[in-house]
Amino acid sequence: MKLLPSCREARERLTDYAEGSLSVRERLSLRFHLLICSACATFYRGLRNLPGVARFLLGPEPPGPETERALEAALRQLREHRHR
């Protein structure tokens, strides 16, 4: 990843950034991009809020196996789309 990634490059790596699976250089590069790009920063805030939204939508009961499989499939599709 270059010193200042494009918005597309940044969005493609934000999930990895949130999961902490990037190198120090990549994290710093994305952090700098988020500081200067309000559109990507807004996108990232939305991405960070997804687990809370999912918990709200699923309610107080733990999700059943069918719901868990559906969520896992959706996450796989997002990851595959990100790598295209």
C-alpha positions in Angstrom: 0.0 0.0 0.0 1.3 3.4 -0.9 1.8 6.2 1.6 -1.6 7.8 0.8 -4.1 5.3 -0.6 -6.9 6.3 -2.9 -10.4 6.2 -1.5 -11.1 2.9 -3.3 -7.9 1.3 -1.8 -8.8 2.7 1.6 -12.3 1.3 1.5 -11.0 -2.1 0.4 -8.8 -2.3 3.5 -11.0 -0.8 6.2 -12.3 -4.2 7.4 -8.7 -5.4 7.8 -7.9 -2.1 9.6 -10.9 -2.6 12.0 -9.8 -6.2 12.7 -6.2 -5.1 13.4 -4.8 -7.4 10.7 -2.7 -4.7 8.9 1.0 -3.9 9.3 2.0 -0.8 11.2 2.7 1.0 7.9 -0.6 0.1 6.4 -2.5 1.2 9.6 -0.7 4.5 9.6 -1.4 5.0 5.9 -5.1 4.3 6.4 -5.3 6.4 9.5 -3.8 9.4 7.7 -6.3 8.9 4.8 -9.2 8.8 7.3 -8.0 12.1 8.9 -8.0 14.0 5.6 -11.0 12.2 3.8 -14.3 12.8 5.5 -16.2 10.5 3.1 -14.0 7.5 4.0 -14.1 8.4 7.7 -17.9 8.4 7.5 -17.8 5.1 5.7 -15.5 3.7 8.4 -17.7 4.9 11.3 -20.6 3.1 9.7 -18.5 0.0 9.3 -17.6 0.1 13.0 -21.2 0.4 14.0 -22.4 -2.7 12.1 -21.9 -5.1 15.0 -24.1 -2.9 17.2 -26.7 -2.6 14.5 -26.8 -6.4 14.1 -27.2 -6.9 17.9 -30.1 -4.4 17.9 -31.8 -6.1 14.9 -31.3 -9.6 16.3 -32.7 -8.6 19.7 -31.8 -9.9 23.2 -32.1 -13.6 22.2 -28.9 -15.2 20.8 -29.2 -15.8 17.1 -30.1 -19.3 16.0 -28.1 -21.4 13.7 -30.0 -20.3 10.6 -29.4 -16.6 11.4 -25.7 -17.3 12.1 -25.3 -19.1 8.7 -27.0 -16.2 7.0 -24.7 -13.6 8.6 -21.6 -15.7 7.8 -22.7 -16.0 4.2 -23.2 -12.2 4.0 -19.8 -11.6 5.5 -18.2 -14.0 3.0 -19.9 -12.2 0.1 -18.7 -8.8 1.4 -15.1 -10.1 1.7 -15.3 -11.6 -1.8 -16.6 -8.4 -3.3 -13.9 -6.5 -1.6 -11.2 -8.6 -3.3 -12.6 -8.1 -6.8 
